[in-house]
Amino acid sequence: MSSITLRDPTAETSPTRRARLAPPPSLDGRSVALMDIGKARGAEFIDRLEGHFRKAGIATRRYRKPTNTKVAPTDLLQKIAAENQLAVIALSD
């Protein structure tokens, strides 16, 4: 089995090692946050993801960072966490 290195994409100046959360056994009854970080074609990527999730009967909610040059505001991250059980951050270029 090959080794996989996971990286924390947050803008921390000194990264913190965190244990990886186990994925849920099923997405049934869960909501997935789809966050556009404001990069080129991000909305197009999220449109495709949302279509696949909807086809599978999985609820989604869309969010967008105010700018791609800064970390998402804390209130936005808290809202995403309060309203969803999983998140996909759309990074595209």
VENPE-V146998 format. One record per pair of residues at least 24 apart in sequence whose C-alpha atoms are under 8 Angstrom apart, sorted by the first residue. I is the first residue (numbers start at 1). J is the second residue. D is the distance in whole Angstrom. If there is no record, write none. Layout:
# VENPE-V146998
i = (I:I)
j = (J:J)
d = (D:D)
This chain:
# VENPE-V146998
i = (10:11:27:28:28:29:29:30:30:30:30:30:31:31:31:31:31:31:31:31:32:32:32:32:32:32:32:32:32:33:33:33:33:33:33:33:33:33:33:34:34:34:34:34:34:34:34:35:35:35:35:35:35:35:35:36:36:36:36:36:36:36:37:37:37:37:37:37:37:37:38:38:38:38:38:39:39:39:39:40:40:41:41:42:42:42:42:45:45:46)
j = (71:71:58:57:58:58:59:58:59:84:85:86:58:59:60:61:83:84:85:86:58:59:60:61:84:85:86:87:88:60:61:62:63:80:84:85:86:87:88:60:61:62:63:87:88:89:90:62:63:64:65:87:88:89:90:62:63:64:65:89:90:91:64:65:66:67:68:89:90:91:64:65:66:67:68:68:91:92:93:92:93:92:93:90:91:92:93:90:92:90)
d = (8:7:7:8:7:7:8:7:7:7:6:8:7:5:5:7:8:5:6:7:8:6:5:6:6:6:5:5:7:6:5:6:7:6:6:8:6:4:6:7:6:5:6:6:5:6:7:6:5:5:7:7:6:5:6:8:6:5:6:6:5:7:6:5:8:7:5:7:6:7:7:6:7:6:5:6:7:6:7:6:6:6:7:6:6:5:8:7:7:6)
